[in-house]
Amino acid sequence: MSRKILVIEDNKDLAQLLDLHLRDLSYEVDLAFDGHEGFAKFKSKDYDLILLDLMLPGLDGLEICRRIRTQPGYTPILMLTSKSAELDRVLGLEMGADDYVTKPFSIRELMARVKAIFRRIDELKSDQPINPQAPIRAGNLVIDPARRAVDLAGTAVDLTAKEFDLLLYFARHAGRVFTRAQLLDAVWGYGHDGYEHTVNSHINRLRAKIEKNPAQPRYILTVWGVGYKFAEFEP
């Protein structure tokens, strides 16, 4: 069955370009050119993905994102943002957007992001039960949840308990962008009394242990103005 994608974008030339390239990948595409029309179309049909511009007439993208996350079921959201919209990107991710691309973007990059989101969905919906203790392989890195052990190119890496928890959480959500607040909540817990710099310091220590060049990381990547993500590797 073909995937159904809703593009909510007020720039009609861009929306029609996205429509053309998404249809080339055999996706079904609906277009909406303002926020009210976009949310109405979302309510009228089950979509597999929403491409959502943040700057929209009527309802803006943040409000649409908030409303979508109050609905039953889960529809992935890929935000389309401007370079100057750093705060909006952070707010969008905290409201539940799955990823974002910054305008101007290449069509190739956007199509890769779309396919990556669908790959993650397929993994979550797979009929094969996911073994939470199965080792995770990413490049030369092997993370073994059962042993709470990490090997890099065959050499054991000595991590603290919280460094391991953070690395495992990243690796289980490869490709997803997290703010520092989201990582703090997920790894340290909602009751943790620390601050977001705790995340920074742990990431710096992780990079020093697993990256060949921490200044140019291969595994834990900085998403400027938003937070961090774990790189995706081909299986």
Order of alpha helices (4+ residues) and beta strands (2+ residues): beta-alpha-beta-alpha-beta-alpha-beta-alpha-beta-alpha-beta-beta-beta-beta-alpha-beta-alpha-alpha-beta-beta
